[in-house]
Amino acid sequence: MLKIHEFGQIELELILAEQRIESLSEAKDKLQEAYKKLQNDETELVRTLNEKYGAGQVDLNSGEFIPVK
């Protein structure tokens, strides 16, 4: 009877592990989609800023925009 109980415990642990893997996989998929959206938003922001100000760089220390010559 003890072995049957152990077998049941192992099966339960496997079910819980599979549920956890599924949950982690779903979380990973959501993060990947959020990352792709962030990349698209960044690309759009760069495009918008280039249209408005032209090509250049920002000095992070001073916040000054330095246009490309």
N, C-alpha and C positions, 0 to 999 in steps of 0.2 A: 504494500500500500504506500509506503514511503517513496518508492521510485515513481509511482503514478503521480504523486503530489509534486515531486521534483520536476517531472516532465511537464506538468501543468504550469508550474512557475516559469520554466524556460519558455514555453509557448507564450505566456503572458508578456514576458520580457521582450520577446521578439516582436510581438504586436506593438508594444509601446515604442520600441526602437524604430520600427517602420513608420509609425505615426510621427515620430520626431524627425526622421529623415524627410518625410513628405512636407512637414512644416518648414524645415530649413530650406528645402528646395523651393517652396513657394516664396519664402522671404528673399532668397537669392534672386529669383526671377523679378520680383518687385524692385529690388535694388538695381538690377541691371537696367530695367526700364527707366527708372529714375535717373540713372547715370547717363543713358542715351538722351533723355530729355534735357538734362543739364548741358551736355555737349552741344545739342542743337541750339539751346538758348544762348550759349556762349558764342557760337558761330554767328548767330543772328545779331547779338550785341556788337561783336567786332565789325560786322558788315555795316550796321547802323552808324557806329562811331566813325568808321572810315568814310562813309558818305558825308557825314556832318563835318568832320574835322580834317579829313585827308589822312594819309599815312603818316605815322610818327610813333614816338615812344613817350612814355610818361616816366619822369624821374620820381621814383617811389619815395625818395627822401624829401623832396621839395613839393611834389605834386604837380610840377611844371610839365606841360606838354611841349615836346620838342619835335617839330615837323621834320620829315625827311626832306633833304635838299636835293 
